[in-house]
Structures are given as structure tokens and as C-alpha cells.
Amino acid sequence: MSQELYGSRTLQVGDCHHVDLPMRWGDADPLNHMNNTVYFRMMEEARMQMLYGSAMVLPSDQGFILAHASCDFVRSFTYPCDVRVTHKVTRIGRSSLETDLILGKSDDDTGPYAQGRTVMVWIDYGTNRSAPLPDQVLRALAAACVPAAQA
């Protein structure tokens, strides 16, 4: 992976990734509220769009694993709506990447409907141990995110 492919900017604390995802009819319970498991699916889909949207070329022997995911439910989404999922980078470690998540309605700026946190760890699959985050991965993710100064 070359610097020209991803650019020279590297991922920074405060960088954000936003994606709008539709709540599907089948995501709702009988009261028309989004089922609690769907919040995690929305967070997962947004995370995958961030990773795949970066166009990084992953080595076959290394990659991210999800080490932690949490969610605090603030208020209910009701069908139909579009959910805006925002990942905000809060920490970049030697082998880990931590993000805070905000789930809100795309057309509602009155505050979050849910808040979460994830920790992803870069793993060497052969040794099943953490490995240093490659610079090219941090550059690829930076290209998929809004810089902190603009977020």
C-alpha cells in the first residue's frame, strides 16, 4: 500500500465518519420501536462502511477484530426513519482504535437516540496476537473520515 494511494494525512483523534442507514420495517417491535439488537447491527454496518469505504487493501494475515462494543439507549427510534451513525475517533493506540458512536435520526438534530463505544484491535491472524497498526491503514481510514477540524 503506497502513500499515493491513500494520501499523506493520517487518522487523528477527533476524526469522524458519518453514514445514514434506513431503519427497515422488520427492525421494529410490535410498538414500532427499533429492537435493541438492531442498534448493534447499525453500528456494525456503519463500521464496515467506514472500513470498506476507506478502500484499504488488507493483508491476508492481519486485520481488525472487534474487541469491545457497548450501547446506551437514550430514546427509541420508530419506523420509518433514517439513522445517522457517527464514529468519532477517541484514541489511537499501538494496535487499537477506539471510537465513540452517536446514533441519531438523520433529520433530527435534537440529540442522540443512542450512544456507544467500540474498540477495534489490529491482529496478526497467525499468532492470534495484537500487532502494530500499519501507517497505510491509518492513512486509508483518514481518507474515509472527516478531519477533526471539520467535524
C-alpha contacts under 8 A as a table, 3 or more apart, distances in Angstrom:
res1	aa1	res2	aa2	distance
1	M	5	L	6.90
1	M	57	V	7.04
1	M	136	Q	6.24
2	S	5	L	5.37
2	S	6	Y	7.11
2	S	136	Q	7.07
3	Q	6	Y	5.57
3	Q	7	G	5.38
3	Q	8	S	6.02
3	Q	136	Q	6.92
3	Q	139	R	7.69
4	E	7	G	5.27
4	E	8	S	7.46
6	Y	136	Q	7.37
6	Y	139	R	5.71
6	Y	140	A	5.12
6	Y	143	A	6.37
7	G	139	R	6.51
7	G	140	A	7.74
7	G	143	A	7.24
8	S	139	R	6.59
9	R	139	R	5.84
9	R	142	A	6.43
9	R	143	A	7.58
10	T	135	D	7.51
10	T	138	L	5.31
10	T	139	R	4.34
10	T	140	A	7.75
10	T	141	L	7.69
10	T	142	A	5.39
11	L	15	D	6.87
11	L	138	L	5.08
11	L	139	R	6.01
11	L	141	L	6.18
11	L	142	A	4.33
12	Q	15	D	5.69
12	Q	89	V	7.13
12	Q	92	I	7.61
12	Q	142	A	7.46
12	Q	147	P	7.49
12	Q	148	A	7.17
13	V	88	K	7.75
13	V	89	V	4.99
13	V	90	T	5.21
13	V	91	R	5.88
13	V	92	I	6.92
13	V	148	A	7.11
14	G	88	K	5.81
14	G	89	V	5.17
14	G	90	T	6.16
14	G	147	P	7.26
14	G	148	A	4.49
14	G	149	A	7.93
14	G	151	A	7.65
15	D	88	K	5.77
15	D	89	V	5.51
15	D	142	A	7.58
15	D	145	C	6.05
15	D	146	V	5.60
15	D	147	P	4.67
15	D	148	A	4.21
15	D	149	A	7.91
15	D	151	A	6.74
16	C	86	T	6.58
16	C	87	H	5.45
16	C	88	K	4.44
16	C	89	V	6.39
16	C	145	C	5.27
16	C	146	V	5.13
16	C	147	P	6.67
16	C	148	A	6.72
16	C	151	A	6.23
17	H	50	M	6.67
17	H	86	T	5.54
17	H	87	H	5.16
17	H	88	K	6.68
17	H	144	A	6.98
17	H	145	C	4.74
17	H	146	V	6.14
18	H	46	A	7.79
18	H	84	R	6.71
18	H	85	V	5.73
18	H	86	T	4.50
18	H	87	H	6.61
18	H	145	C	7.90
19	V	46	A	6.16
19	V	49	Q	7.83
19	V	84	R	5.60
19	V	85	V	5.43
19	V	86	T	6.65
20	D	82	D	6.17
20	D	83	V	5.42
20	D	84	R	4.30
20	D	85	V	6.29
20	D	106	S	6.66
21	L	42	M	7.25
21	L	82	D	5.47
21	L	83	V	5.11
21	L	84	R	6.34
21	L	85	V	7.58
22	P	80	P	7.95
22	P	81	C	6.25
22	P	82	D	4.34
22	P	83	V	6.03
23	M	27	D	6.43
23	M	34	M	7.73
23	M	79	Y	6.49
23	M	80	P	6.25
23	M	81	C	5.63
23	M	82	D	5.74
23	M	83	V	6.66
24	R	27	D	5.25
24	R	28	A	7.46
24	R	79	Y	7.25
24	R	80	P	7.20
25	W	28	A	5.88
25	W	79	Y	6.37
25	W	80	P	7.10
26	G	29	D	7.88
27	D	34	M	5.51
27	D	35	N	5.98
27	D	38	V	6.43
28	A	31	L	7.41
28	A	32	N	4.96
28	A	33	H	5.03
28	A	34	M	4.36
28	A	35	N	5.57
28	A	78	T	7.27
28	A	79	Y	6.62
29	D	32	N	5.24
29	D	33	H	5.47
29	D	34	M	6.27
29	D	35	N	5.85
30	P	33	H	7.43
32	N	78	T	5.38
32	N	79	Y	5.80
33	H	76	S	5.88
33	H	77	F	5.61
33	H	78	T	4.59
33	H	79	Y	6.74
34	M	38	V	6.68
34	M	39	Y	7.69
34	M	76	S	6.67
34	M	77	F	5.47
34	M	78	T	6.02
34	M	79	Y	7.24
35	N	38	V	5.49
35	N	39	Y	7.35
36	N	39	Y	5.63
36	N	40	F	7.52
37	T	40	F	5.52
37	T	41	R	6.65
38	V	41	R	4.77
38	V	42	M	6.04
39	Y	42	M	5.12
39	Y	43	M	6.25
39	Y	71	C	7.80
40	F	43	M	4.95
40	F	44	E	6.06
40	F	71	C	7.60
41	R	44	E	4.92
41	R	45	E	6.06
42	M	45	E	5.13
42	M	46	A	6.13
42	M	85	V	7.36
43	M	46	A	5.21
43	M	47	R	6.13
43	M	85	V	6.78
43	M	101	L	7.72
44	E	47	R	5.02
44	E	48	M	6.17
45	E	48	M	5.10
45	E	49	Q	6.13
46	A	49	Q	5.04
46	A	50	M	6.17
46	A	85	V	6.40
46	A	86	T	7.90
47	R	50	M	5.07
47	R	51	L	6.23
47	R	87	H	7.76
48	M	51	L	5.03
48	M	52	Y	5.81
48	M	53	G	7.82
49	Q	52	Y	5.21
49	Q	53	G	5.26
50	M	53	G	5.04
50	M	54	S	6.19
50	M	141	L	7.39
50	M	144	A	6.41
50	M	145	C	7.75
51	L	54	S	5.40
51	L	55	A	7.34
51	L	56	M	7.42
51	L	141	L	6.91
51	L	144	A	7.99
52	Y	55	A	5.47
52	Y	56	M	6.98
53	G	144	A	6.13
54	S	140	A	5.20
54	S	141	L	5.33
54	S	142	A	7.84
54	S	143	A	6.25
54	S	144	A	4.80
55	A	140	A	6.84
56	M	136	Q	7.92
56	M	137	V	6.54
56	M	140	A	5.58
56	M	141	L	7.74
58	L	62	Q	7.16
58	L	63	G	6.58
59	P	62	Q	5.60
59	P	63	G	7.14
60	S	63	G	7.86
61	D	124	D	6.07
61	D	125	Y	5.37
61	D	126	G	6.55
62	Q	122	W	7.01
62	Q	123	I	5.51
62	Q	124	D	4.57
62	Q	125	Y	5.50
63	G	122	W	5.36
63	G	123	I	5.52
63	G	124	D	6.96
63	G	125	Y	7.63
64	F	120	M	5.99
64	F	121	V	5.37
64	F	122	W	4.47
64	F	123	I	6.00
65	I	120	M	5.55
65	I	121	V	5.43
65	I	122	W	6.50
65	I	123	I	6.84
66	L	69	A	7.40
66	L	118	T	7.38
66	L	119	V	6.17
66	L	120	M	4.57
66	L	121	V	6.47
67	A	118	T	7.54
67	A	119	V	5.47
67	A	120	M	5.50
67	A	121	V	6.39
68	H	117	R	7.60
68	H	118	T	5.24
68	H	119	V	4.96
68	H	120	M	7.09
69	A	116	G	7.19
69	A	117	R	5.67
69	A	118	T	4.48
69	A	119	V	6.74
70	S	116	G	5.17
70	S	117	R	5.31
70	S	118	T	6.63
71	C	114	A	6.73
71	C	115	Q	5.63
71	C	116	G	4.08
71	C	117	R	6.70
72	D	114	A	5.60
72	D	115	Q	5.22
72	D	116	G	6.00
73	F	76	S	7.58
73	F	113	Y	6.60
73	F	114	A	4.63
73	F	115	Q	6.76
74	V	112	P	6.93
74	V	113	Y	4.97
74	V	114	A	4.97
74	V	115	Q	7.37
75	R	112	P	7.90
75	R	113	Y	4.86
75	R	114	A	6.83
76	S	113	Y	6.43
77	F	81	C	7.48
77	F	105	K	7.79
77	F	113	Y	6.98
78	T	81	C	6.80
81	C	105	K	6.79
81	C	106	S	7.81
82	D	105	K	5.84
82	D	106	S	5.57
82	D	107	D	7.79
83	V	103	L	6.46
83	V	104	G	5.65
83	V	105	K	4.70
83	V	106	S	5.56
84	R	102	I	7.88
84	R	103	L	5.69
84	R	104	G	5.25
84	R	105	K	5.64
84	R	106	S	5.02
85	V	101	L	6.82
85	V	102	I	5.82
85	V	103	L	4.70
85	V	104	G	6.70
86	T	101	L	5.43
86	T	102	I	5.21
86	T	103	L	6.58
87	H	99	T	5.82
87	H	100	D	5.77
87	H	101	L	4.72
87	H	102	I	6.87
88	K	99	T	5.17
88	K	100	D	5.18
88	K	101	L	6.32
89	V	92	I	7.52
89	V	97	L	7.36
89	V	98	E	5.99
89	V	99	T	4.40
89	V	100	D	6.56
90	T	97	L	7.92
90	T	98	E	5.56
90	T	99	T	5.17
90	T	100	D	6.51
91	R	96	S	7.95
91	R	97	L	5.95
91	R	98	E	5.01
91	R	99	T	6.99
92	I	95	S	7.81
92	I	96	S	6.02
92	I	97	L	4.80
92	I	98	E	6.43
93	G	96	S	4.85
93	G	97	L	6.20
94	R	131	A	7.79
94	R	132	P	5.26
94	R	133	L	6.16
95	S	121	V	5.66
95	S	122	W	5.25
95	S	123	I	7.79
95	S	130	S	6.12
95	S	131	A	5.57
95	S	132	P	4.54
95	S	133	L	4.90
96	S	119	V	6.72
96	S	120	M	5.57
96	S	121	V	4.31
96	S	122	W	6.13
96	S	133	L	7.20
97	L	119	V	5.71
97	L	120	M	5.20
97	L	121	V	6.40
98	E	117	R	7.37
98	E	118	T	5.72
98	E	119	V	4.45
98	E	120	M	6.40
99	T	117	R	5.68
99	T	118	T	5.36
99	T	119	V	6.55
100	D	115	Q	7.41
100	D	116	G	5.78
100	D	117	R	4.45
100	D	118	T	6.57
101	L	115	Q	5.50
101	L	116	G	4.71
101	L	117	R	5.61
101	L	118	T	7.67
102	I	112	P	6.11
102	I	113	Y	7.67
102	I	114	A	6.04
102	I	115	Q	4.72
102	I	116	G	6.48
103	L	112	P	5.78
103	L	113	Y	5.68
103	L	114	A	5.04
103	L	115	Q	6.19
104	G	108	D	7.14
104	G	109	D	7.70
104	G	111	G	6.80
104	G	112	P	4.83
104	G	113	Y	5.09
104	G	114	A	6.89
105	K	108	D	5.11
105	K	109	D	7.43
105	K	112	P	7.92
105	K	113	Y	7.51
106	S	109	D	7.74
108	D	111	G	7.55
112	P	115	Q	6.76
121	V	130	S	6.62
122	W	130	S	5.64
122	W	131	A	5.74
122	W	132	P	6.85
122	W	133	L	5.99
123	I	128	N	6.35
123	I	129	R	5.56
123	I	130	S	4.34
123	I	131	A	5.39
124	D	127	T	5.70
124	D	128	N	5.55
124	D	129	R	5.60
124	D	130	S	6.02
124	D	131	A	5.84
125	Y	128	N	4.83
125	Y	129	R	7.22
133	L	137	V	6.88
133	L	138	L	7.35
134	P	137	V	5.35
134	P	138	L	6.75
135	D	138	L	5.16
135	D	139	R	6.25
136	Q	139	R	4.99
136	Q	140	A	6.03
137	V	140	A	5.04
137	V	141	L	6.15
138	L	141	L	5.19
138	L	142	A	6.10
139	R	142	A	4.99
139	R	143	A	6.36
140	A	143	A	5.23
140	A	144	A	6.74
141	L	144	A	5.13
141	L	145	C	6.36
142	A	145	C	5.16
142	A	146	V	7.53
142	A	147	P	7.40
143	A	146	V	7.88
146	V	150	Q	6.39
146	V	151	A	5.83
147	P	150	Q	5.42
147	P	151	A	6.08
148	A	151	A	5.02
